[in-house]
Amino acid sequence: MKKLKFIALTSLLFLTLNSFGQVQQLPASAGEGTLTNLSRSGELDPPANAIFSQQPVGSTTAIFSDEGTTYGSQTIYEDFQGLTTDIGGIVFWGVFYDNGECYTPGASYDFDINFYQDNAGAVGTLVSTFTTTITPIPTGSSINGSIEILRFEVTFPSGVSLQNGWVSVVRKNPTNLPCSFAWANTTLGNNNFAYTQGSSGIYYNTSGLNASFCLTAQPPVPVSNWALIFGIFLIGLFIVVRYKRRLA
């Protein structure tokens, strides 16, 4: 009975959103439930090198961010603030949903991850874009006791320099598969995010929804072997010269 109510709520929400068109207030989401924590731990926690954290706390739904047309080719944008170092990666949480969980264990999925400047609280100019393939990590936690939350981790090939800005995460779905990615919500955040549907403009929403993600620091540049060997050589040469001077 609970599952039937969940599906009915989702269908009603989607039909209602389509009927409102340009004046819609809420994005298409996977319905309402409660966060169920199982025996595992750590997968919902921010990584040790996080520089901005908005991990899934009190998650009750997931907001579709998928290029497929099942839920309106919807893309979600979430804001962040107060960074003091370059962004080197992202961790985000979500589900795959098609009238119920449709995640295939071990499967990989393609995503576009874009960063934008902040324009007085709105999505500004595009700064960086990354296309990446991710194999998500099951967390052992679920929404509504039946849709498992997955953890997605990405390290970027180059850093992103933004103190304040916006990030969008959207699953690439060129074959229009009905199994869609939805970005898990969280009670953390400033209750301000944005979304597009199809070719429409950006809608801004302050209804209390936040998308769950963490930004991570850019890793230090590793010292190459030749530089390390050259450094050891210089140290050795310095010791030899000092020793000879003392003997003289």
N, C-alpha and C positions, 0 to 999 in steps of 0.2 A: 504494500500500500504506500509506503514512504517513497519508493522508487517511482511509482505511478504519479504521485503528487509532484515529485521533482521534475519529471519529464513534462507534465502538463504545465507547470509553471514556466519552464523554459520555452515551450512552444507558444504560450500566451504572450510572454515577454517579447519574443521575436516578431510575432504578428503585429503586436501593438507598436513596436518600433518602426516597422515598415509603413504602417498606416499614418504615422506622424510625419514622415519625411523630414523636411528641413527643420521642423520645430521640435524634434525629438529631444528629450532631456537625459536619457540614460542610454549607454551603449549596450549592445547585445552581450549577455553573460550566460554562464552555464547554470544559473539558478542559485538557490540559497540552500545552505546546509550548515554544518558545524565542523570545526577542525577536530579530527580524531587522531590522537597520537598513539602509536603502537609501541612495541618494545625497543625499537631502534632509537638512537640519539645522535645528534651532531649534524645531520643532513639539513636541518632547518636553521642552523646557526650561521652567522656571518663568518667568512674566512678570516684567518689571522691578519692578513695584510689589507683588510677592508679600510677604505678611506671615507666611505659613505655607506650606511647600513639602514635598510628598510626591509628586514627579513620577514617571512610570513609569521605573523603573530595574530591569533584570533581569526584566521582565514575562514570566510564563510561562502566564498564564491570565486569564480575565475572569469576574467573579462577577455572575450575573444580578440586575438590579434593575429589574424591569418589572412593570407591573400585569397583564399578560396571564397566563392560567392555564397556559400551556405549561410553565413552570418554577415553578409553585406560587404565582403572584402575589407574587413575592419582592421585598423591599425591603432595601437595605443601608444601614447606619449606620456612619460612621467618626468617630473622635474627633480632637480637636486641642487644643493647649495653648499657653500662654505668649504670647498676643496682647497687644499694648500699644496698639493702635489699632483703631477700628471696622472691621468687615468691609464692603467695598463691592462685592464680586463673587467669583466662583469660576471656576476653570478645572479641568476634569476630563477624563479620558481613558477611552475605552471602545470597544466593538465592537458590531456588530449581527450576530446569529447565529441561524441556523435550519438545523442540520446542515451548516453552512458559512456563509461570509460572505453577508449579504443586504442590505448597505447600498446605497441608491440614491444615486448622486452628485448633489449639489445639493438633495437633499430636506431638509425641515425636520421636527423632531420636538418634541413637547411634553413637558415635564418638570415635576415638583414638586420643589422644593428647600426643605428644612425645616431649621431650626436649633433645637437643644435645649440646655438647661443640662446641665452634668455633675453627676450625683448619685453622688458617691463612686465614680467609675469606671463608672457605668451611665448609660443615656440618661435624662435628667430631663425637666423641663417644657418644652413647646414654646414657643419665643420668637418666631420669625418664620417665615413661609411665603411662598414665591414660586412662581407658576406662570408658566412662560416657554416660548417657542418658540425653538429653536436650530437653526441650520444648521451642522453640524459641519465641521471642517477636516481633510481627509486629511493624515496625517503622513508618509507614505512609509515608515513602519515597520510591521511586522506581527508577529503571534504565529503561530508554526508556519509562517511563510513564506506564509500564505494568507489570514489574517484581518487586514485592515488596522486599525491603531489610529487612532481619530479623536479630535480635540481639540475640546472644547466650551467656549465662553467666554461668561460671563454677567456683566453689570453690574446690580446691584440698584437699584431706584428709591429705596430708603432704606437707611441703614446698619444693621448688626447689632452690638450691643455685647455681646461675650462675650470673656472672657479664656481660658476653658477651656470646651469644650462638644463637641457632636456635630453632624454634618451628615448628612442623608440625601438621596440623589439617586435618583429613581425615574422611569422613563419612563411617561407616561400612555398607556394602550393600551385605550381603551373598546371598540373593535371586536375585541379579542382576536386581533390579528395574530400569526402564529407567529414572525415575525421579531422577536426580542427584543433589548433593550439589555442589555449586560453591562459592568460597570465593571471596567476593567483593573487588575490588581494591580501591586504594586511591592514591592521589597525594603526600601524606606524605611518608617519608622514603628515603632510599639511593639508590633506583632503582636496588636493588640486591636481587634476590630470586632464589630458586632452585626447581626442580620438577623431579619426576620419572614417567614413564609410564610402567605399567606391571612389568616385571622383569628386565627392563633396568637399567643402571646406572643413577647417578644423573646428570641432565643437569643444568647449571647455566645460568641465563638470566639477562642481564643488559639493557633491552630495554625500561625501564621506568615504568614497572609494580611493584606495591607494594601491598601486602595483608593487609587488614585492621584488626587491632586487638589492644587490650590493655592488658598489664599485671598488675595484682593487687597485693598489699602487702599481706603477710601472716597475718591473723588476730591474735590479741593477745590471748594467752592462757587464758581461763576464770578461775577465782578463784573458786574452788569448795566450796560447802556450809560448809563442815566440817572445811576447812582451814579458812574460814571467821569467823565461830563461835569460833574457837580456838584463832584466833587473837583478837577478842573482849574480850574473857576470859582473855587473858594475859594483855590486856590494863586495864581491871577492876581490876585484881590482883595487878598490879603496882600501881594503884590509892589507893587501900586499904592499901597497905604496906606503901606508902608515908604518908597517913593520920595518920596511927598509930604511925609512927615515930615522926610526928609533935606533937601528943598528949603526947608522952612520954617525 
